[in-house]
């Protein structure tokens, strides 16, 4: 799998206790931490969005097999 990961994570112990009746997360250190993680995820996404083809390019997937190379190089002239 090829994907960018951020060097940050967060978990919320007993998450069901951290929400208001209306479904919004309560103001707390957990909330602050989640916002920090999400901001970092957005920043990494913005930094890497347009360089993804470069970042996921692999030699092993670009190289030709011996058979493919032979077919390409040893073409008969018309």
LUMZA-970995 format. One record per residue (C-alpha): residue number from 1; x, z, y; chain; residue in one letter. Coordinates in nm, 3 decimals, decimal comma, always signed. Layout:
+-----+---------+---------+---------+--------+--------+
| num |      xx |      zz |      yy | chaine | residu |
+-----+---------+---------+---------+--------+--------+
| NUM |       X |       Z |       Y |      A |      A |
...
+-----+---------+---------+---------+--------+--------+
//
This chain:
+-----+---------+---------+---------+--------+--------+
| num |      xx |      zz |      yy | chaine | residu |
+-----+---------+---------+---------+--------+--------+
|   1 |  +0,000 |  +0,000 |  +0,000 |      A |      X |
|   2 |  +0,129 |  -0,085 |  +0,345 |      A |      X |
|   3 |  -0,002 |  +0,118 |  +0,630 |      A |      X |
|   4 |  +0,117 |  +0,308 |  +0,932 |      A |      X |
|   5 |  +0,086 |  +0,681 |  +0,908 |      A |      X |
|   6 |  +0,115 |  +0,932 |  +1,187 |      A |      X |
|   7 |  +0,340 |  +1,236 |  +1,151 |      A |      X |
|   8 |  +0,052 |  +1,467 |  +1,225 |      A |      X |
|   9 |  -0,246 |  +1,600 |  +1,036 |      A |      X |
|  10 |  -0,521 |  +1,852 |  +1,071 |      A |      X |
|  11 |  -0,762 |  +2,034 |  +0,849 |      A |      X |
|  12 |  -1,046 |  +2,269 |  +0,932 |      A |      X |
|  13 |  -1,103 |  +2,567 |  +0,708 |      A |      X |
|  14 |  -1,472 |  +2,617 |  +0,634 |      A |      X |
|  15 |  -1,554 |  +2,318 |  +0,854 |      A |      X |
|  16 |  -1,929 |  +2,377 |  +0,813 |      A |      X |
|  17 |  -1,891 |  +2,693 |  +1,025 |      A |      X |
|  18 |  -1,722 |  +2,506 |  +1,311 |      A |      X |
|  19 |  -2,023 |  +2,303 |  +1,423 |      A |      X |
|  20 |  -2,306 |  +2,381 |  +1,665 |      A |      X |
|  21 |  -2,671 |  +2,330 |  +1,569 |      A |      X |
|  22 |  -2,670 |  +1,992 |  +1,748 |      A |      X |
|  23 |  -2,382 |  +1,870 |  +1,527 |      A |      X |
|  24 |  -2,104 |  +1,897 |  +1,788 |      A |      X |
|  25 |  -1,786 |  +2,078 |  +1,696 |      A |      X |
|  26 |  -1,744 |  +2,412 |  +1,869 |      A |      X |
|  27 |  -1,472 |  +2,452 |  +2,132 |      A |      X |
|  28 |  -1,178 |  +2,611 |  +1,948 |      A |      X |
|  29 |  -0,817 |  +2,565 |  +1,845 |      A |      X |
|  30 |  -0,949 |  +2,343 |  +1,562 |      A |      X |
|  31 |  -1,118 |  +2,116 |  +1,816 |      A |      X |
|  32 |  -0,798 |  +2,093 |  +2,021 |      A |      X |
|  33 |  -0,596 |  +2,008 |  +1,712 |      A |      X |
|  34 |  -0,840 |  +1,735 |  +1,606 |      A |      X |
|  35 |  -0,823 |  +1,581 |  +1,953 |      A |      X |
|  36 |  -0,441 |  +1,589 |  +1,937 |      A |      X |
|  37 |  -0,442 |  +1,408 |  +1,601 |      A |      X |
|  38 |  -0,693 |  +1,146 |  +1,717 |      A |      X |
|  39 |  -0,497 |  +1,079 |  +2,038 |      A |      X |
|  40 |  -0,181 |  +1,029 |  +1,833 |      A |      X |
|  41 |  -0,364 |  +0,794 |  +1,597 |      A |      X |
|  42 |  -0,486 |  +0,585 |  +1,892 |      A |      X |
|  43 |  -0,134 |  +0,572 |  +2,040 |      A |      X |
|  44 |  +0,024 |  +0,459 |  +1,713 |      A |      X |
|  45 |  -0,251 |  +0,199 |  +1,669 |      A |      X |
|  46 |  -0,190 |  +0,061 |  +2,017 |      A |      X |
|  47 |  +0,188 |  +0,051 |  +1,964 |      A |      X |
|  48 |  +0,171 |  -0,127 |  +1,631 |      A |      X |
|  49 |  -0,134 |  -0,352 |  +1,661 |      A |      X |
|  50 |  +0,047 |  -0,670 |  +1,761 |      A |      X |
|  51 |  +0,358 |  -0,614 |  +1,549 |      A |      X |
|  52 |  +0,172 |  -0,561 |  +1,222 |      A |      X |
|  53 |  +0,274 |  -0,901 |  +1,078 |      A |      X |
|  54 |  +0,638 |  -0,811 |  +1,140 |      A |      X |
|  55 |  +0,601 |  -0,460 |  +0,998 |      A |      X |
|  56 |  +0,437 |  -0,571 |  +0,673 |      A |      X |
|  57 |  +0,661 |  -0,874 |  +0,613 |      A |      X |
|  58 |  +0,854 |  -0,834 |  +0,286 |      A |      X |
|  59 |  +1,143 |  -1,034 |  +0,150 |      A |      X |
|  60 |  +1,010 |  -1,005 |  -0,204 |      A |      X |
|  61 |  +0,689 |  -1,177 |  -0,097 |      A |      X |
|  62 |  +0,862 |  -1,448 |  +0,108 |      A |      X |
|  63 |  +1,125 |  -1,560 |  -0,137 |      A |      X |
|  64 |  +1,053 |  -1,861 |  -0,346 |      A |      X |
|  65 |  +1,074 |  -1,855 |  -0,720 |      A |      X |
|  66 |  +1,347 |  -2,070 |  -0,874 |      A |      X |
|  67 |  +1,080 |  -2,312 |  -0,994 |      A |      X |
|  68 |  +0,919 |  -2,345 |  -0,647 |      A |      X |
|  69 |  +1,258 |  -2,396 |  -0,485 |      A |      X |
|  70 |  +1,351 |  -2,661 |  -0,739 |      A |      X |
|  71 |  +1,027 |  -2,849 |  -0,679 |      A |      X |
|  72 |  +1,077 |  -2,841 |  -0,303 |      A |      X |
|  73 |  +1,444 |  -2,938 |  -0,302 |      A |      X |
|  74 |  +1,442 |  -3,191 |  -0,584 |      A |      X |
|  75 |  +1,168 |  -3,414 |  -0,450 |      A |      X |
|  76 |  +1,181 |  -3,778 |  -0,551 |      A |      X |
|  77 |  +1,222 |  -4,026 |  -0,268 |      A |      X |
|  78 |  +0,941 |  -4,272 |  -0,209 |      A |      X |
+-----+---------+---------+---------+--------+--------+
//
